[in-house]
Amino acid sequence: MLALNKSTVFRIVSFTLAGGDVFQTIPGTYALYRKQWIRRRLSATCLFYAIARYMSIGSLIANGIDAFSSGYTLESCKHLYMAPNVTALLAGMAVQVLVYIRTYAISSRSKYVRYGLGSIMLLGFPIQIFGIAYHRDPFFSNRSCKGEVLHPGEPDWNIVYYSAAPMSFDLLAFATATYYLVYASRIQGVM
């Protein structure tokens, strides 16, 4: 029987919202794919959108299996414990590429944005991989299986993944896009 504690209720609500979002976006996603299929040319935006979408769905499914399954064995845990983390990592990287593409377009294809922001994004990818994978071992309890840092005295490097690389890149992309939007509106006399 499933115990309804705060964590379980939060998971059920978040899975419900995410599932609703997936179903709500099916018509738009289908239209995007159909447009790409007619042209017989896959755009980078479509490719990274698909990666972000399906890796996010995979991450939610892996998290749900981990949270609500009681059939894990120590051996199966060793093979599956990184699935939620890796799929979330790939989805996050795809979203960062989409943010980069959009910021580059807003900047009117500025070479500074192309090379500067692009370099920062690419340099952040290994840092994110390090934050997710370094010293992460399978932690198997009576009910679930997840990756945790189990080495004594070792900090949890998830902070590097969640704050240092993606948040820094997002903040820089936001500032860059805002600058170019304000700059363009001043040139056109709107502001």
N, C-alpha and C positions, 0 to 999 in steps of 0.2 A: 504494500500500500504506500502511496506517495504522501509524504509528510508535507503539509502546506505551511512551511515557515516563510519568512519574508523573502529569503533568497529564491525559493521555488516560485512564489507568486510573482516576483520581479521577472524571473526568467520566462514564465508563461506569458506575462503581459508583453515583454519585449519580443518574444517569438511571434505573438499574435500581431503586433504592430508591424514587424518586419514582413511577415507573410502577407498582410494586407497591402503593404507598400509594393511588394513584388507583384501581386495580382492587379493592383491599380495601374501599374506602369506597363503591363503587358501590351496594351494597344499601341502606345507610343514606341515601345521597343520593337514591336512587330513592324510598325511603319518605317522605323529607321533601318531595320534589316532588309525590308523589302526594297527600299530606295537604294541601298547598297547593292542588292542583288540585281536590280534592273540595270544599273550602271556597270556592273561586273567589275567594280573597283572598290576595294575595301579601304576606307579612310582610317587614318590613325585614331581619330576620335571614336569611331565605331569599334575598332579593335580594343582600345583601352577601356571603353565603356563596357564592352562584353566581358573583358577580364575582371573589371571591378565588380560587375553585377554577379557573375557566376562564382567568383571566389568568395564574395560576401555571403552568397547563399550557401556555399559549401562550408564556410566557417560557422554559420548559424546551425547548419545540420550537424556538423561535428561537435559543436558545443552542446546541442540538444541531446545527442547520443551520449556524450560524456556525462551530462547532468542527470539524465533520466534512466540510463542503462544500469542494470545490476549484473550483467553477464560478462563483465571483464574478468580476464585472468591476468596474472602477472606477465605471461608471454604476449598476450594481445595488447596489453598496455605498452610494452616496449616498442611495439610497431606503430601504435596509433597516437601516442601522447602528444606529438607535435602537430598533428593535423589541424586543430583549430588555430594554432599560432601561425603556422605557415600560410594557410589560406587567408587569414586576416592580414598578414604581412603583404602577400601578393596583391590583395584587393587595395590595401592602402597605397602601395607603390603605383598601381594603375591610376588611382585617383590623383596622386601627385602629378603624374604625367598629364592627366586631363587639365589640372590646374595650371600646369606649365604651358600647355598648348593655348589655353584661354588667355593667360596673362601675356603670352607672346603676341597673340592676335590683338589684344587691347593696346599693346605698345606700338601698333602699326609695324610690327616685325622689326623692332629695334635690334641691332646686332648686340648691343649691351645686354639686353634681356635674353636674347638667344644664347649667348655664350656665358654670361654671368650667372643668370638664374638656372640655366641648364647645367652648368658645372656644379653649382651648389646642390641641385637635385641629385645629380649622379654621385657626388661625394657623400651624400646622405644615405644612399642605398646600402653601402657596406656597414655603416654605423647601425642602421636599422636591423640588418641581418645579425650583426654581433649582439645587439640588445635582445633579440628574440632567441638566439640559439646558444649563446655562450654559457657553458656549464649548466644547461637545462637538462635535468634527468627526469625519468618517469617516476611519478609519485603515485603509488597504488594504495588506495585505502579500501575499506570494505565495500565501497559502492562506486567509486569513481576513479578515473585515471587522468592525470594532468601532468604537465611539465612544470617542475619547480626547481629552484636553485637549492640543492641539498648539501652543498659543501659548507662546513662550519666556518663562520666568519666571512663568508662571501656575500657581497651585496647582491640584491636582485637587479639584474641589468635591464629589466623591463623599463625602468625609468629612462634609460638612454633611448629605447625604441619609442616610447610614448611622448617624451618631451623634447629631447635634444634635436633629433632629426626632423620628424614630420611637423612638429609645431613651429620650429624655427623656419623651415621652408615655407609653410603656410603663411606665417606672419610676413616674411619677406615678399612672397608673391602678392599678398593682400596690399602691402605698402606700395609695391611697384605698380600694381593695377590702379590703385587709388591715385597715385601720382600722375599716371598717364591720362586717367579720366579727367582729373582736375585740370591738367595741362591742356588737354584737347578742348575742354569746354571754355577755358580762358582765351585760347586762340580764336575760337569761333564766336566769342563774345557772349556766351551763355551765362557765365558766372561773373 
